Amino acid sequence: MTRRERLMATLEGRPVDRPAVCFYEINGLDQNPDDPNPFNVFNDPSWRPLIELARDRSDRIVMRGVAYKSVTPDPLASAARSETAMAGGNEVTTRTFRSGGRTLTTRTRRDPEINTIWTVEHLLKDTDDLRAFLETPAAPADGVVDPSPVTDTEAAIGDTGIVMIDTPDPLCLAAGLFDMSDYLIIALTERALFRRLLDHYAEPLLARTEAIARAAPGRLWRIYGPEFASPPYLPPALFDEYVCTYVRPMIASIQRYGGFARVHSHGRLAGILDLIAGMGPAGLDPIEPPPQGDIELAEVRRRIGADTVLFGNIEASDLENLPTDEFAGKVRRALDEGQAGPGRGFVLMPSSCPAGRLITPQTLRNYETMVEMAEAG
């Protein structure tokens, strides 16, 4: 089978020649080792063998966002002032805007040695900020999307993989406005107000999901954000209220056009797995094993049923830190449990990927071990 055929057969519940193996964000397409930008960690020579391994031997799942064709202005972005400056070798961006008679400020930092953007000051600090923010109108939608990021990427990767459409849920957009502690206090103590924030995002997000699913049918999707309401952060009852209420219609919209909706939730799953299953997703990731998670892969399969593809079960910290013989044992267990019993399919995948500039020989060897063991079946 080609790598694309293997992934599509897995999603559709058809037989495959071997389990698929994906490196998550590392796909051999988006990482450019020749870009000299000082903030591009992938130009360190240690990255090149891993990028080539992902390109040549992994079952590539390349994530893409999709926007409206006539890009309508985001009220937050259009009202904001943005300034970027260098500070101590880091790139710092400050955005301010006025809403509800208040000035709201957020600040991010980008470091040259880490492939991430840190939020060092969150936009909303208290309930007064939140009420002011809610006076900002939601982003308008024209209903017509541009699927070219999907189709162009599919043409670029050919039969070596598939494209996965990537979208947040309303909770992800809402929680990200706050420092984690402020978010949790407000989500627990100001439920009606917090629901207004979720509703603020939900209607335009569902409309966009529907438009994209109609314009680019039959694709894999990833819906990220549910982990913000998973234990120990919030109790299962609030997971149901803050996640299922909004993600269930997104999944239904995706599946109405033949797509495959994959729910993304790090950490503990035991207390919310039945709620996730009740939304009817086609996939679940990254299913972190204990101690990062709290449930074994075989139990996930038993409880979620046979119609959900399981992605993951390799902890990123193990991939980077374990000696290869110990790491191989983790891979063997994931492959055995992921393929055991009735089930739509399994994709071996780490929970994340390295974010630093240096890929150690041990990390590279562990990635190679994942591929070799998946290829062996």
C-alpha positions as CSV (number, residue, x, y, z in Angstrom):
1,M,0.0,0.0,0.0
2,T,1.1,3.6,-0.5
3,R,1.2,5.7,2.6
4,R,-1.9,7.6,1.6
5,E,-3.8,4.3,1.0
6,R,-2.7,3.0,4.4
7,L,-3.9,6.1,6.2
8,M,-7.2,6.2,4.4
9,A,-7.9,2.5,4.9
10,T,-7.2,3.0,8.6
11,L,-9.7,5.9,8.8
12,E,-12.3,3.9,6.8
13,G,-11.9,0.7,8.9
14,R,-10.5,-1.4,6.0
15,P,-7.6,-3.8,6.3
16,V,-4.0,-2.4,6.1
17,D,-0.7,-4.0,5.4
18,R,0.8,-2.7,8.6
19,P,0.1,-0.1,11.2
20,A,0.7,3.5,10.2
21,V,3.4,5.5,12.0
22,C,3.2,9.3,12.1
23,F,5.6,11.8,13.7
24,Y,2.7,14.3,14.4
25,E,4.0,17.9,13.7
26,I,7.2,16.6,12.0
27,N,6.1,15.8,8.5
28,G,9.2,16.5,6.3
29,L,7.3,19.3,4.4
30,D,6.8,22.2,6.8
31,Q,10.3,22.0,8.4
32,N,12.8,23.8,6.2
33,P,16.4,23.0,7.2
34,D,17.7,25.5,4.6
35,D,15.9,28.6,6.0
36,P,18.6,30.7,7.7
37,N,16.1,32.6,9.9
38,P,17.6,32.7,13.4
39,F,14.2,31.6,14.9
40,N,14.1,28.5,12.6
41,V,15.3,25.7,14.9
42,F,15.1,23.2,12.0
43,N,18.2,24.7,10.3
44,D,20.4,23.0,12.9
45,P,22.2,20.1,11.1
46,S,21.0,17.7,13.7
47,W,17.4,18.1,12.4
48,R,18.0,17.1,8.8
49,P,18.1,13.3,9.3
50,L,14.8,13.4,11.2
51,I,13.2,15.6,8.6
52,E,14.3,13.3,5.9
53,L,13.0,10.2,7.9
54,A,9.6,11.9,8.2
55,R,9.5,12.7,4.5
56,D,10.7,9.3,3.2
57,R,9.3,6.7,5.7
58,S,6.6,8.1,8.0
59,D,2.9,8.0,7.1
60,R,2.6,11.8,6.8
61,I,-0.4,13.6,8.2
62,V,0.1,17.3,7.4
63,M,-2.0,19.8,9.3
64,R,-3.6,22.7,7.6
65,G,-6.0,25.5,8.5
66,V,-8.6,26.8,6.1
67,A,-9.9,30.3,6.0
68,Y,-12.7,32.1,4.2
69,K,-12.0,33.0,0.6
70,S,-12.7,36.7,1.2
71,V,-10.9,37.1,4.4
72,T,-13.3,39.1,6.6
73,P,-11.6,41.3,9.2
74,D,-11.3,39.9,12.7
75,P,-12.7,42.7,15.0
76,L,-10.0,42.0,17.6
77,A,-7.2,42.1,15.0
78,S,-8.6,45.1,13.2
79,A,-9.0,47.1,16.4
80,A,-5.6,46.2,17.8
81,R,-2.3,48.0,17.7
82,S,0.6,45.6,17.3
83,E,4.3,46.3,18.0
84,T,7.2,43.9,17.7
85,A,10.7,44.5,19.1
86,M,13.8,42.5,20.0
87,A,14.6,42.1,23.7
88,G,17.6,40.1,24.9
89,G,17.7,38.2,21.7
90,N,14.0,37.3,21.8
91,E,11.2,38.7,19.6
92,V,8.5,40.3,21.8
93,T,5.1,41.3,20.3
94,T,2.7,43.5,22.2
95,R,-0.9,44.0,21.1
96,T,-3.4,46.4,22.6
97,F,-7.0,47.2,21.7
98,R,-10.0,49.1,23.1
99,S,-13.3,47.4,24.0
100,G,-16.1,48.2,26.3
101,G,-14.2,51.3,27.5
102,R,-11.1,49.3,28.6
103,T,-7.7,48.9,27.1
104,L,-6.7,45.2,26.8
105,T,-3.1,44.1,26.3
106,T,-1.5,40.8,25.4
107,R,2.2,40.1,25.0
108,T,4.0,37.1,23.4
109,R,7.7,36.1,23.2
110,R,9.5,34.0,20.6
111,D,12.9,32.5,21.5
112,P,15.5,31.5,18.9
113,E,16.2,28.2,20.6
114,I,12.6,27.0,21.1
115,N,10.0,26.4,18.4
116,T,7.1,27.9,20.2
117,I,5.5,31.2,21.0
118,W,5.1,32.0,24.7
119,T,2.3,34.1,26.0
120,V,3.8,36.2,28.7
121,E,0.8,38.4,29.3
122,H,-2.7,37.2,28.6
123,L,-5.4,39.5,27.1
124,L,-8.0,39.1,29.8
125,K,-7.1,39.4,33.5
126,D,-10.4,39.4,35.3
127,T,-14.2,39.3,34.8
128,D,-14.3,43.1,34.0
129,D,-12.0,42.5,31.1
130,L,-14.1,39.6,30.0
131,R,-17.3,41.6,30.0
132,A,-15.5,44.4,28.0
133,F,-14.2,41.8,25.5
134,L,-17.7,40.5,25.0
135,E,-18.8,43.8,23.6
136,T,-16.5,43.1,20.6
137,P,-18.6,41.7,17.8
138,A,-17.8,38.2,16.6
139,A,-15.8,37.9,13.4
140,P,-18.1,38.0,10.4
141,A,-18.3,35.1,8.0
142,D,-19.1,35.2,4.2
143,G,-19.7,31.4,4.0
144,V,-17.3,30.7,1.2
145,V,-14.0,29.1,2.1
146,D,-10.7,28.7,0.2
147,P,-9.7,25.0,0.3
148,S,-6.4,25.6,-1.5
149,P,-4.2,25.0,1.6
150,V,-5.6,21.5,1.6
151,T,-5.6,20.8,-2.1
152,D,-2.2,22.4,-2.7
153,T,-0.6,20.4,0.1
154,E,-2.2,17.2,-1.1
155,A,-0.6,17.8,-4.5
156,A,2.8,18.4,-2.8
157,I,2.8,15.2,-0.8
158,G,1.2,13.0,-3.4
159,D,0.7,9.4,-2.2
160,T,3.1,9.8,0.8
161,G,0.3,10.9,3.2
162,I,-2.8,12.9,3.8
163,V,-3.8,16.4,4.9
164,M,-5.6,17.0,8.2
165,I,-7.7,20.1,8.7
166,D,-6.9,21.7,12.0
167,T,-9.4,23.7,14.1
168,P,-9.8,24.8,17.7
169,D,-13.0,24.4,19.6
170,P,-14.7,27.3,21.4
171,L,-13.1,26.3,24.7
172,C,-9.6,26.6,23.2
173,L,-10.2,30.1,21.9
174,A,-11.8,31.1,25.2
175,A,-9.3,29.6,27.7
176,G,-6.4,31.0,25.7
177,L,-7.4,34.5,26.5
178,F,-6.5,34.0,30.2
179,D,-3.6,32.9,32.4
180,M,-4.4,29.3,33.3
181,S,-5.2,30.1,36.9
182,D,-7.6,32.9,36.0
183,Y,-9.3,30.8,33.4
184,L,-9.9,28.0,35.9
185,I,-11.3,30.3,38.6
186,I,-13.7,32.0,36.1
187,A,-14.7,28.7,34.5
188,L,-15.6,27.3,37.9
189,T,-17.2,30.3,39.6
190,E,-18.7,32.3,36.7
191,R,-20.3,29.7,34.6
192,A,-23.0,31.8,33.0
193,L,-20.5,34.5,32.1
194,F,-18.0,31.9,30.7
195,R,-20.8,30.3,28.7
196,R,-21.4,33.7,27.1
197,L,-17.7,33.7,26.0
198,L,-18.0,30.2,24.6
199,D,-21.2,31.1,22.7
200,H,-19.4,34.2,21.4
201,Y,-17.0,31.9,19.6
202,A,-19.3,28.9,18.8
203,E,-21.6,30.3,16.2
204,P,-19.0,31.6,13.8
205,L,-16.8,28.6,14.4
206,L,-19.5,26.1,13.6
207,A,-20.5,28.1,10.5
208,R,-16.9,28.0,9.3
209,T,-16.6,24.2,10.1
210,E,-19.7,23.6,8.0
211,A,-18.4,25.6,5.1
212,I,-15.0,23.9,5.2
213,A,-16.4,20.4,5.5
214,R,-18.7,21.1,2.5
215,A,-15.8,22.6,0.4
216,A,-13.2,19.9,1.4
217,P,-15.2,16.8,2.1
218,G,-13.8,13.4,3.2
219,R,-10.7,14.7,5.0
220,L,-9.3,14.0,8.4
221,W,-9.8,16.8,10.9
222,R,-8.3,17.6,14.3
223,I,-10.4,19.4,16.9
224,Y,-8.1,20.7,19.7
225,G,-9.0,22.3,23.0
226,P,-11.0,19.7,25.0
227,E,-8.0,19.2,27.4
228,F,-8.7,22.6,28.9
229,A,-11.7,21.0,30.7
230,S,-10.2,17.6,31.4
231,P,-9.4,16.5,35.0
232,P,-7.7,17.7,37.1
233,Y,-8.5,21.1,35.7
234,L,-12.3,20.8,35.7
235,P,-14.8,18.0,36.7
236,P,-16.4,15.8,34.0
237,A,-19.8,17.7,34.4
238,L,-18.1,20.9,33.1
239,F,-16.3,18.9,30.3
240,D,-19.8,17.9,29.2
241,E,-21.0,21.5,29.4
242,Y,-18.0,23.3,28.0
243,V,-16.7,20.8,25.4
244,C,-19.4,18.3,24.4
245,T,-22.1,21.0,23.9
246,Y,-20.0,22.7,21.2
247,V,-17.8,19.9,19.8
248,R,-20.7,17.5,19.1
249,P,-22.2,19.7,16.4
250,M,-18.8,20.3,14.9
251,I,-18.2,16.6,14.6
252,A,-21.7,16.1,13.1
253,S,-21.0,18.8,10.5
254,I,-17.6,17.2,9.5
255,Q,-19.1,13.7,9.3
256,R,-22.1,15.0,7.3
257,Y,-19.7,15.6,4.4
258,G,-17.8,12.3,4.8
259,G,-15.0,13.7,6.9
260,F,-13.3,12.1,9.9
261,A,-13.3,14.2,13.1
262,R,-10.4,13.5,15.5
263,V,-10.6,14.8,19.1
264,H,-7.4,16.0,20.6
265,S,-7.0,15.9,24.4
266,H,-3.8,15.5,26.3
267,G,-3.5,14.1,29.8
268,R,-6.1,12.2,31.8
269,L,-8.9,10.5,29.9
270,A,-10.5,8.0,32.3
271,G,-13.1,10.4,33.7
272,I,-14.1,11.9,30.4
273,L,-13.7,9.0,27.9
274,D,-17.3,8.1,27.9
275,L,-18.3,11.7,27.2
276,I,-15.8,11.8,24.3
277,A,-17.2,8.5,23.0
278,G,-20.7,9.9,23.2
279,M,-19.8,12.7,20.7
280,G,-19.1,10.0,18.1
281,P,-15.6,11.0,16.9
282,A,-13.8,9.1,14.2
283,G,-10.5,9.4,16.0
284,L,-8.9,10.3,19.4
285,D,-5.3,11.5,20.1
286,P,-2.7,11.4,21.7
287,I,-3.8,8.9,24.4
288,E,-0.8,9.4,26.6
289,P,0.1,6.3,28.6
290,P,0.5,6.5,32.4
291,P,1.9,8.4,34.3
292,Q,1.3,11.3,31.9
293,G,-2.2,9.9,31.2
294,D,-4.3,7.7,33.5
295,I,-5.6,4.9,31.3
296,E,-3.9,2.1,29.3
297,L,-4.5,1.9,25.5
298,A,-6.3,-1.4,25.7
299,E,-8.8,0.0,28.2
300,V,-9.4,3.0,25.9
301,R,-10.2,0.7,23.0
302,R,-12.6,-1.3,25.2
303,R,-14.5,1.8,26.4
304,I,-14.5,3.9,23.3
305,G,-15.7,1.1,21.0
306,A,-14.6,-0.2,17.7
307,D,-15.6,2.7,15.5
308,T,-12.9,5.1,16.6
309,V,-9.3,5.2,15.3
310,L,-6.8,5.5,18.1
311,F,-3.7,7.8,17.4
312,G,-0.7,8.0,19.6
313,N,0.3,6.3,22.9
314,I,4.0,7.3,22.7
315,E,4.9,9.9,25.2
316,A,7.1,12.6,23.7
317,S,9.3,12.8,26.8
318,D,10.0,9.0,26.4
319,L,11.0,9.5,22.8
320,E,13.6,12.1,23.7
321,N,14.9,10.6,27.0
322,L,14.6,6.8,27.1
323,P,17.4,4.5,26.0
324,T,16.4,2.8,22.8
325,D,15.9,-0.6,24.3
326,E,13.5,0.7,26.9
327,F,11.8,2.9,24.3
328,A,11.3,-0.1,22.0
329,G,9.4,-1.8,24.8
330,K,7.0,1.1,24.9
331,V,6.5,1.0,21.2
332,R,5.9,-2.8,21.3
333,R,3.2,-2.4,23.9
334,A,1.5,0.4,22.0
335,L,1.5,-1.6,18.8
336,D,0.2,-4.7,20.5
337,E,-2.6,-3.0,22.4
338,G,-3.5,-0.7,19.5
339,Q,-4.0,-3.5,17.1
340,A,-5.6,-6.0,19.6
341,G,-9.3,-6.9,19.4
342,P,-11.9,-5.3,17.2
343,G,-11.3,-1.7,16.3
344,R,-11.3,0.6,13.4
345,G,-7.6,1.1,13.4
346,F,-4.4,2.4,15.1
347,V,-1.8,5.0,14.2
348,L,1.5,4.9,16.2
349,M,2.3,8.5,17.0
350,P,4.1,10.5,19.7
351,S,2.1,13.0,21.9
352,S,4.2,15.9,20.6
353,C,7.6,16.6,19.0
354,P,10.9,18.1,20.1
355,A,10.8,21.9,20.3
356,G,14.5,22.6,20.8
357,R,17.2,23.3,18.3
358,L,19.2,20.1,18.9
359,I,18.1,16.6,18.0
360,T,20.3,14.1,19.9
361,P,21.5,10.9,18.4
362,Q,19.3,9.0,20.9
363,T,16.2,10.9,19.9
364,L,16.8,10.2,16.3
365,R,17.4,6.5,17.0
366,N,14.1,6.3,18.8
367,Y,12.3,7.9,15.9
368,E,14.0,5.3,13.6
369,T,12.8,2.6,16.0
370,M,9.2,3.7,15.7
371,V,9.4,3.4,12.0
372,E,11.3,0.1,12.0
373,M,8.8,-1.6,14.4
374,A,5.7,-0.3,12.6
375,E,7.1,-1.5,9.3
376,A,7.7,-4.9,10.9
377,G,4.0,-5.0,11.8
